[in-house]
Amino acid sequence: MYGADSPPIRVGVETGADFDELYAASFQGLTLQLYAYLGDLAEAQDVVQEAFCRAFGKWKQIRRYDDPVAWVRRVAWNLATSRFRKQKTALNFLRRQREERAAEPSPDRVALVRALAEIPPQQRRAVVLHYMAQLSVAEIARQEGVAEGTVKSWLSRGRAALAGRLSDPAQKGF
C-alpha cells in the first residue's frame, strides 16, 4: 500500500479510468487461474467478475494499493473457495436426503396387508398394536380406552378373521 510519501492520486482522471485499465489488463489472466482451480470457465468468470465488482465498490481505497490486482485475485480465490464449500455442503445434504430403496414386499406381506384391510378397524388396530408394535394387552386397553377383556376379544376375533383370509388360496392370488 502507498504510504505518506506515495505519489498523489492523478487529478482530473475519472474514477473508473484506471479501474477500466486494471480490469482490461487483468480479467483474462485471473479468469484462467480460477478456471484451472475450479474446472468450470463460466464459474471462473463469475467469481472474477464478482471480485472486480467488489473492487469497484472500494476503488478509492484499492487504487492506492501497490498491487490492486493482488487484492482482486485474493477476493476471487476466496469466492471460489467459498463456492467449493457451499457445493460440498449441498452435496452432503443431498446425499443424506436420498431415499433408501426398500426391496419389494414379499407376497406374504402383500397378502397380510390385504387381509388386515378387510377386518374391522378395532380388530385390525389391536392386531397391529399387539403383534407389530409389540404392545401388551394392558397398554392397548389404556390407549384405546377400553377394558383388557375387550382387547383380548378383538385380538381373538382378529386372529380368527386373519386365519380364514390368509389360508384361502383365492385371497393369496394363486
N, C-alpha and C positions, 0 to 999 in steps of 0.2 A: 504494500500500500504506500501511497505517496505520503511523505512527511511534510513538515512545515516549509522545507526548502524545495519542495516539489514545484514543477512548472505549473503555472496558473492555468485554469480552465480557459480554453480558447473562447474569447469573446466574439460574439457575432455568429457563432456556429449554432445551427439548430440543435436542440437536444437530441433528436433522433439521427442526425447525420452520422456521428461516429458510431452509434449503435447499428445503423444500417451497414456500415463498413464492416464492423465486427461480425454481424450476422452473415453477410455475404462471404466473408473470408473463412468463417469457422463452421457454418452449419453442416456442410457436406462431410468434413473430417470427423466432427463429433458424431454425426449420424452413422458413419461407417464403423467407428469404435463401438457404439452402442449396438449396432446391428450384429457385430461379431459376438458381443456379450449376450444379447437377447435371442438372436437367431430369427428375428422377425423384423423385416425392414420397416413395415408400417408402424410397428410398436416403437422401434428405434426413432423414427421420425417424430412420433408423438411425444416421447419423453424429451427429446432435444428441443422440440418446439415449445413444450411446457417450460423447460428450463429458460429458454430465451424470453418467454412471456414474463416469467418471474424476474428475470434480469431487467427487462424493460421497465417494470414497475419500480425498481430500485436503481434505475440507471444513474441518477445524480450521484449516488454513493459509489456504485460499482465502477463507473467510468474512471474513478480516481485510483483504482487498484493498479498495481504493477502489471498484473495479468488478468484482465476481466474474463478471458476465455477459461481460465482455471476455475473461476467461480461458477461459470455456466456448466463446465464439464462436471464439477463436483455435484451440482444440483441435478444434472441429468443422470449421473450414476446413482445418486440417492433415490431418485424417482424410479429408476429401473429396478433397483434392489427392493424397493417398496412394492413394486408390481409383482416381483417374484414371490415375495412373502404373502401378498394377498392371494395370488393364484394358488400357492401351496395350501394356504388355509382353506380356500374354497374347495380345492380338490379333496382335502382330508374330510371336510364336511360332507361333500357329495358321496365319498366312499362310505362314511358312516350311515348315510341316509339310504343307501341302496337296499332294496328289498331282498330279503333272503328268500330264495325259491324253495318251496316245500315240495316234496315228492307228491305225486298224485295220490289221492286217498285210495286205500285198498277197497276191493269190492265189499268186504265185511263192514268196513266203516260206512260206506255209502248205504248199505242195507240197514245198519243200525240207525243212522241219521233219519232215513226214510221211515223206519218203524217208530222211532221216537216221535216223529212229527204226526203220526196217526193216533197216538194215545192221548187221553185227556190231559189238559195242562197241569193239573195238580200232580198227577201220577208222573208225568214227564219231568216236572221240576224236582220231585222227590227222588226219582231215579238218578237224575243228573247230579244233584247235590250230594247224594249218598255215595254213588259209585265213581263219579268223575271228580267231584270236588272233595271227596272223602270227608264229608261232614257226618257227624253222628246223628242218630235219630233225635236226640235231645236238642242239638244245635239247629237241625232243620225245623223242629217244632217251635223253637224260640223265634227263628227267622220268619216263619210263616204265620206265627201267632195262633197255633193250633195245639191240641193235645198230642202227646207222643203216640198214643194209640191211633190217632188219625194218620200220622206219618207212617206208622207201621202198616196200616191198611192201604195207603197209597202205594207204598213200596211193594206190598204183596200183589195188589192188583196190577201195578205197572209191570212187574216181572212176568206175571202170567200173560198179560197182553203182548209183551215183547216176545215171549217164548213162542206164542202162537204165530206171530207175524214173521219171526226170524226162521222158524222151522218150515214155513210154507215155501216150497221151491218157486212158486209163481211170484212171490214177493222179492226173491233174490234176483229175478230177471233171467232165470235159467229156462 
